[in-house]
Amino acid sequence: MTDTPVSPEADPSDPAAELAEVFEQKAVRLAKRERLIAERTDAAGGAYPVAVPVTDTIPGLRSRFGELEAGAETGVTAGVAGRVVFSRNTGKLCFATLQSGDGSRIQAMVSLAVVGDDALQGWKELVDLGDHVFVSGEVISSRRGELSIMVSEWTIAAKAILPLPNMYSELGEESRVRSRFLDLIVRDQARDTVIARAKVNASLRSTFTGRDFIEVETPMLQTQHGGASARPFITNSNAFDTDLYLRIAPELFLKRAVVGGIDRVFEINRNFRNEGADSTHSPEFAMLEAYEAYSDYNGIADLTQELIQNAAIAVAGSTTVTWADGTEYDLGGQWDRLSMYGSLSEASGRQVTPETGLDDLLAFAADAGVDVPPHATHGKLVEELWEHFVKPGLTRPTFVMDFPVDTSPLVREHRSISGVVEKWDLYVRGFELATGYSELVDPVIQRERFVEQAQLAARGDVEAMRIDEEFLRALEHGMPPTGGMGMGIDRLLMAITGLGIRETILFPLVK
């Protein structure tokens, strides 16, 4: 006997016929709903009772009785509920597979000898694939060794009006994303990804707690966007009669917390960026940011490595994770750290330093066939060239250190190398997973950087930052030396599971 549900389905090459089949099934199921309501004998019955007398869970019964020998009886009565994902009705004995939310399954056996003719006939006539049903009876193992409930009573817990998809055929990506509720019903990996995300978040919080960090929440609606170079979403507040921005980063508020004396602070929450969507970008995404007073970008890199390795262990039991395609990826050990300028020079065979002029970089980009970004600066060109020459060759997790100063307006200048800042980007699985800084805490230099950004904005750079006077006022009250980091939670799931970003987000934005 198979546990795979089968629902009648029209020829998939004929959408009109398939749609007609769905409408026909819906009409039949609506009639069954009406009958259930009409035959209801008390307030708890009908097609959608307010509650059913569940005493056990399907995974709990599997844990207790999963090793029963074929044909064994337990004498234990259990009441469970689940969704019908397989059904086979024979003369005097009906079989159904009930599935719980975590994907665990148990067989329900509805026998004429136990429930009587009326209850058996009602089951045959009223129960469809996709319905939630409650069954109560003895826990047994069938002759084929399948853990089962020998049903003594049953009731509909929720009537499904639309049929389940055919689970012989996997849902396409668009269907999975647009109808995630169906994806969760029919596909183990969808449920596993939700569980993995929960484990990752729990692990991150546990690692931070072990290091005496405090979790806070900062505003998502801001009067001025900042903390990153990105185009914001804009909305309007009726109460305040002003435009507001959905935050692109929590950075400037978390730094205010450090100024206020919360020396180790982090936040896990949503960010919004009004930009493109692709395999590694989503307009709405979950972000982790953390700041540690009296640390720097080296210390925060150590913390980030620990956070990710602990998260991998929480999900996979090891720092070696297995991606969805079966590839094993090693997140263990000490990760490489390489210089942006040094690695670019080595990979391209052409010396590039912070002193290399803009004209030389433009010529270099033209020779290499690298597109020149709008409002090109030294730093933007260096980063574009680095992505062209170095990024494709990164396989292991790697911290790319020491970025151009003009692309990192919130970062402290390098303590010994002129023209660069103490910033790293962490690359895992070929994409940027996290970034970390030795934070700029000098309010005078920070104001100069903001002014430079404002000038870029005036020239049409929609991603440039604006001058944030309130943040500058906080810095003027004294911010200690600090290391900070930011990491996308969705991308962390990508690194651990090997999935695309739309698979790691439970309900991603789609057109």
RALINKA-V477213 format. One record per residue. N is the residue number from 1. RES is the residue in three letters. PSI is psi as a letter, one per 40 degrees, with the letter a starting at -180 (* if undefined). Layout:
# RALINKA-V477213
N/RES/PSI
N/RES/PSI
This chain:
# RALINKA-V477213
1/MET/h
2/THR/i
3/ASP/e
4/THR/h
5/PRO/i
6/VAL/h
7/SER/i
8/PRO/h
9/GLU/h
10/ALA/i
11/ASP/h
12/PRO/e
13/SER/e
14/ASP/g
15/PRO/d
16/ALA/d
17/ALA/d
18/GLU/d
19/LEU/d
20/ALA/d
21/GLU/d
22/VAL/d
23/PHE/d
24/GLU/d
25/GLN/d
26/LYS/d
27/ALA/d
28/VAL/d
29/ARG/d
30/LEU/d
31/ALA/d
32/LYS/d
33/ARG/d
34/GLU/d
35/ARG/d
36/LEU/d
37/ILE/d
38/ALA/d
39/GLU/e
40/ARG/h
41/THR/e
42/ASP/i
43/ALA/e
44/ALA/e
45/GLY/a
46/GLY/a
47/ALA/d
48/TYR/g
49/PRO/i
50/VAL/d
51/ALA/i
52/VAL/i
53/PRO/g
54/VAL/h
55/THR/e
56/ASP/i
57/THR/i
58/ILE/d
59/PRO/d
60/GLY/d
61/LEU/d
62/ARG/d
63/SER/d
64/ARG/d
65/PHE/e
66/GLY/e
67/GLU/e
68/LEU/i
69/GLU/i
70/ALA/h
71/GLY/e
72/ALA/i
73/GLU/i
74/THR/d
75/GLY/e
76/VAL/h
77/THR/h
78/ALA/i
79/GLY/h
80/VAL/i
81/ALA/i
82/GLY/i
83/ARG/h
84/VAL/h
85/VAL/e
86/PHE/i
87/SER/h
88/ARG/h
89/ASN/h
90/THR/a
91/GLY/c
92/LYS/e
93/LEU/h
94/CYS/i
95/PHE/i
96/ALA/i
97/THR/h
98/LEU/h
99/GLN/h
100/SER/i
101/GLY/d
102/ASP/e
103/GLY/e
104/SER/i
105/ARG/i
106/ILE/i
107/GLN/h
108/ALA/h
109/MET/h
110/VAL/h
111/SER/h
112/LEU/d
113/ALA/d
114/VAL/d
115/VAL/e
116/GLY/i
117/ASP/d
118/ASP/d
119/ALA/d
120/LEU/d
121/GLN/d
122/GLY/d
123/TRP/d
124/LYS/d
125/GLU/d
126/LEU/d
127/VAL/h
128/ASP/i
129/LEU/h
130/GLY/e
131/ASP/i
132/HIS/h
133/VAL/i
134/PHE/h
135/VAL/i
136/SER/h
137/GLY/a
138/GLU/h
139/VAL/h
140/ILE/i
141/SER/h
142/SER/i
143/ARG/d
144/ARG/e
145/GLY/f
146/GLU/h
147/LEU/h
148/SER/i
149/ILE/h
150/MET/h
151/VAL/h
152/SER/d
153/GLU/i
154/TRP/i
155/THR/i
156/ILE/h
157/ALA/d
158/ALA/h
159/LYS/h
160/ALA/h
161/ILE/d
162/LEU/i
163/PRO/i
164/LEU/i
165/PRO/i
166/ASN/h
167/MET/e
168/TYR/d
169/SER/h
170/GLU/i
171/LEU/i
172/GLY/i
173/GLU/d
174/GLU/d
175/SER/d
176/ARG/d
177/VAL/d
178/ARG/d
179/SER/g
180/ARG/d
181/PHE/d
182/LEU/d
183/ASP/d
184/LEU/d
185/ILE/d
186/VAL/e
187/ARG/h
188/ASP/d
189/GLN/d
190/ALA/d
191/ARG/d
192/ASP/d
193/THR/d
194/VAL/d
195/ILE/d
196/ALA/d
197/ARG/d
198/ALA/d
199/LYS/d
200/VAL/d
201/ASN/d
202/ALA/d
203/SER/d
204/LEU/d
205/ARG/d
206/SER/d
207/THR/d
208/PHE/d
209/THR/d
210/GLY/e
211/ARG/e
212/ASP/f
213/PHE/i
214/ILE/h
215/GLU/h
216/VAL/i
217/GLU/h
218/THR/i
219/PRO/i
220/MET/d
221/LEU/h
222/GLN/i
223/THR/e
224/GLN/h
225/HIS/i
226/GLY/i
227/GLY/e
228/ALA/i
229/SER/h
230/ALA/i
231/ARG/h
232/PRO/i
233/PHE/i
234/ILE/h
235/THR/a
236/ASN/h
237/SER/h
238/ASN/d
239/ALA/d
240/PHE/e
241/ASP/f
242/THR/i
243/ASP/i
244/LEU/i
245/TYR/h
246/LEU/h
247/ARG/i
248/ILE/e
249/ALA/i
250/PRO/e
251/GLU/d
252/LEU/d
253/PHE/d
254/LEU/d
255/LYS/d
256/ARG/d
257/ALA/d
258/VAL/d
259/VAL/d
260/GLY/e
261/GLY/e
262/ILE/g
263/ASP/d
264/ARG/h
265/VAL/i
266/PHE/i
267/GLU/h
268/ILE/h
269/ASN/a
270/ARG/i
271/ASN/i
272/PHE/h
273/ARG/h
274/ASN/g
275/GLU/a
276/GLY/i
277/ALA/h
278/ASP/a
279/SER/e
280/THR/e
281/HIS/h
282/SER/i
283/PRO/d
284/GLU/h
285/PHE/i
286/ALA/h
287/MET/h
288/LEU/h
289/GLU/i
290/ALA/i
291/TYR/h
292/GLU/h
293/ALA/i
294/TYR/f
295/SER/a
296/ASP/a
297/TYR/d
298/ASN/d
299/GLY/d
300/ILE/d
301/ALA/d
302/ASP/d
303/LEU/d
304/THR/d
305/GLN/d
306/GLU/d
307/LEU/d
308/ILE/d
309/GLN/d
310/ASN/d
311/ALA/d
312/ALA/d
313/ILE/d
314/ALA/d
315/VAL/d
316/ALA/e
317/GLY/e
318/SER/i
319/THR/e
320/THR/h
321/VAL/i
322/THR/h
323/TRP/i
324/ALA/d
325/ASP/e
326/GLY/e
327/THR/h
328/GLU/h
329/TYR/h
330/ASP/h
331/LEU/e
332/GLY/i
333/GLY/a
334/GLN/h
335/TRP/i
336/ASP/i
337/ARG/h
338/LEU/i
339/SER/h
340/MET/d
341/TYR/d
342/GLY/d
343/SER/d
344/LEU/d
345/SER/d
346/GLU/d
347/ALA/d
348/SER/e
349/GLY/e
350/ARG/h
351/GLN/h
352/VAL/h
353/THR/i
354/PRO/e
355/GLU/e
356/THR/h
357/GLY/i
358/LEU/d
359/ASP/d
360/ASP/d
361/LEU/d
362/LEU/d
363/ALA/d
364/PHE/d
365/ALA/d
366/ALA/d
367/ASP/d
368/ALA/e
369/GLY/f
370/VAL/h
371/ASP/h
372/VAL/h
373/PRO/i
374/PRO/i
375/HIS/f
376/ALA/h
377/THR/i
378/HIS/d
379/GLY/d
380/LYS/d
381/LEU/d
382/VAL/d
383/GLU/d
384/GLU/d
385/LEU/d
386/TRP/d
387/GLU/d
388/HIS/d
389/PHE/d
390/VAL/d
391/LYS/d
392/PRO/d
393/GLY/e
394/LEU/h
395/THR/d
396/ARG/i
397/PRO/h
398/THR/h
399/PHE/h
400/VAL/h
401/MET/i
402/ASP/g
403/PHE/i
404/PRO/i
405/VAL/d
406/ASP/e
407/THR/e
408/SER/g
409/PRO/e
410/LEU/e
411/VAL/i
412/ARG/i
413/GLU/i
414/HIS/i
415/ARG/e
416/SER/e
417/ILE/h
418/SER/i
419/GLY/e
420/VAL/i
421/VAL/i
422/GLU/g
423/LYS/i
424/TRP/i
425/ASP/h
426/LEU/h
427/TYR/h
428/VAL/h
429/ARG/f
430/GLY/e
431/PHE/i
432/GLU/h
433/LEU/d
434/ALA/i
435/THR/i
436/GLY/i
437/TYR/i
438/SER/h
439/GLU/i
440/LEU/h
441/VAL/e
442/ASP/h
443/PRO/d
444/VAL/d
445/ILE/d
446/GLN/d
447/ARG/d
448/GLU/d
449/ARG/d
450/PHE/d
451/VAL/d
452/GLU/d
453/GLN/d
454/ALA/d
455/GLN/d
456/LEU/d
457/ALA/d
458/ALA/d
459/ARG/e
460/GLY/e
461/ASP/h
462/VAL/e
463/GLU/e
464/ALA/i
465/MET/i
466/ARG/i
467/ILE/h
468/ASP/g
469/GLU/d
470/GLU/d
471/PHE/d
472/LEU/d
473/ARG/d
474/ALA/d
475/LEU/d
476/GLU/e
477/HIS/e
478/GLY/h
479/MET/h
480/PRO/i
481/PRO/h
482/THR/i
483/GLY/h
484/GLY/i
485/MET/i
486/GLY/i
487/MET/h
488/GLY/h
489/ILE/d
490/ASP/d
491/ARG/d
492/LEU/d
493/LEU/d
494/MET/d
495/ALA/d
496/ILE/d
497/THR/e
498/GLY/e
499/LEU/i
500/GLY/i
501/ILE/d
502/ARG/d
503/GLU/d
504/THR/e
505/ILE/h
506/LEU/d
507/PHE/g
508/PRO/i
509/LEU/h
510/VAL/i
511/LYS/*
